């Protein structure tokens, strides 16, 4: 008997969103602290002003919480659209980071 659960497309996208979030946290906190860029999100800019540990906790909490809510509703059309949208936004950000580092 095969008891392995099938992982669906949306679960994979949610895992990638979490991974991209970790990359975003690392890159953003590094390049901002080096003075090479600034945080464009005003809420996250405030969190960075409080310190990198606060920034990490707040950013992880928001994204992980959002991913959890989307995962719980992943069978609904609005959640599927939200997962795809979040993934595409983060994918675009990853390409932006690649372009940024290519220019340095």
C-alpha positions in Angstrom: 0.0 0.0 0.0 1.4 3.4 -1.0 0.7 5.9 1.7 2.6 8.8 0.1 0.6 11.9 -0.3 0.6 13.7 -3.6 2.1 17.2 -3.5 0.2 19.5 -5.7 1.4 22.4 -7.8 0.2 25.1 -5.4 2.0 23.6 -2.5 5.2 23.7 -4.5 4.6 27.3 -5.3 4.1 28.1 -1.6 7.4 26.4 -0.7 9.1 28.4 -3.4 7.5 31.6 -2.0 9.0 30.8 1.5 12.4 30.1 -0.1 12.2 33.4 -2.1 11.2 35.2 1.1 14.4 33.9 2.8 16.5 35.0 -0.1 14.8 38.4 -0.1 15.4 38.8 3.6 19.1 37.9 3.2 19.7 40.1 0.2 17.7 43.1 1.4 19.2 43.2 4.9 22.7 42.8 3.4 22.6 45.4 0.6 20.7 47.9 2.7 23.2 47.6 5.6 26.0 48.1 3.0 24.3 51.2 1.7 24.0 49.8 -1.8 20.2 50.1 -1.8 17.2 51.0 0.3 14.0 49.3 1.3 11.2 50.5 -0.9 8.4 49.1 1.3 7.7 51.8 3.9 6.6 49.2 6.5 9.6 47.1 6.1 11.8 50.2 6.1 10.5 50.9 9.6 11.2 47.3 10.6 14.8 47.7 9.2 15.2 50.9 11.2 14.3 48.9 14.4 17.1 46.5 13.5 17.7 43.4 11.3 16.4 40.9 13.9 13.0 42.7 13.9 13.0 42.9 10.1 13.6 39.2 9.9 10.9 38.2 12.4 8.3 40.6 10.9 9.0 39.7 7.3 9.0 35.9 8.0 5.9 36.2 10.1 3.9 38.1 7.5 4.9 35.9 4.6 4.7 32.6 6.4 1.3 33.6 7.9 0.0 34.6 4.4 1.3 31.3 2.9 -0.4 29.4 5.7 -3.7 31.1 5.0 -3.4 30.5 1.3 -2.5 26.9 1.9 -5.5 26.3 4.1 -7.7 27.7 1.3 -5.6 26.4 -1.7 -8.6 24.6 -3.2 -10.5 27.8 -3.7 -10.0 29.9 -6.9 -9.1 33.1 -5.0 -6.4 31.3 -3.1 -5.0 29.8 -6.2 -4.9 33.2 -7.8 -3.2 34.6 -4.7 -0.6 31.9 -4.7 0.2 32.4 -8.3 0.3 36.2 -7.9 2.6 36.0 -4.9 4.9 33.5 -6.7 5.2 35.7 -9.8 5.9 38.8 -7.7 8.7 37.0 -5.8 10.0 35.5 -9.0 10.2 39.0 -10.5 12.1 40.1 -7.4 14.5 37.2 -7.8 15.3 38.3 -11.4 15.7 41.9 -10.1 18.2 40.7 -7.6 20.1 38.8 -10.3 20.2 41.9 -12.4 21.3 44.0 -9.5 24.2 41.8 -8.7 25.2 41.5 -12.3 25.6 45.2 -12.5 27.8 45.5 -9.4 
